[in-house]
Amino acid sequence: MASWSEFASDEPGLADAIRVLIQQYGPGLGYLATVRADGGPRVHPVSPVITDEGMFCFVVDSPKRRDLERDGRYALHSFPPEDSDDEAYVAGRARPVTDQARVDQLAGNLRAAPQVDWRLFEFTVDVAMLSRHGSNGATPLAGDRSERPAVQVWLDPAGATTGPRAGIGPKRRAHRRRAVVEEPVPTP
């Protein structure tokens, strides 16, 4: 799986648009999905931090932190903008940051309270998606469905072990580091 900085280097326009949606209210805001011990999904609001070095999240002692410590798979979805249904989605694995200098730097920059029991995680990127809903701003509930959202998807085939890219062998992955797809989303 790619780091945020590798993804951003590979697809700077897409990474910047996702960053804008995640940071649209100032600090990063998103819905974090984790995997519970019984395999079910769990969703939490979080404040991800995106820097030139990566995407991080301070997580307090909680069920979501225990989920990430046990099974690092995650999905992050942006909060919805007030004026559209545009959305950003990133999925991959969360890893605890063990480099104390990096932890101290981010904690200092963000004024993370030292007395709080939090742990810093870095989110790698296996999939990144941006969906733009056009000039009408929102997905119509009824009526004209001719204007479909524009969707961009970035896949990191080097990290695919499950899902639709699982059959791509290492040789093919090396030649397909970057995959960006722009397509309308089919409507029911």
Buried (B, 14 or more C-beta within 10 A) or exposed (E): BBBBBBBBEBBEEBBEBBBBBBBBEEEBBBBBBBBBEEEEEBEBEBBBBBEEEBBBBBBEEEEBBBBBEEBBBBBBBBBBBEEBBBBBBBBBBBBBBEEEEBBEEBBEEEEBEEEEEBBBBBBBBBBBBBBBBBEEEEBEEEEEEEEBBBBBBBBBBBBBEEEEBEEBEEEEBEEBEEBEEEEEEEEE
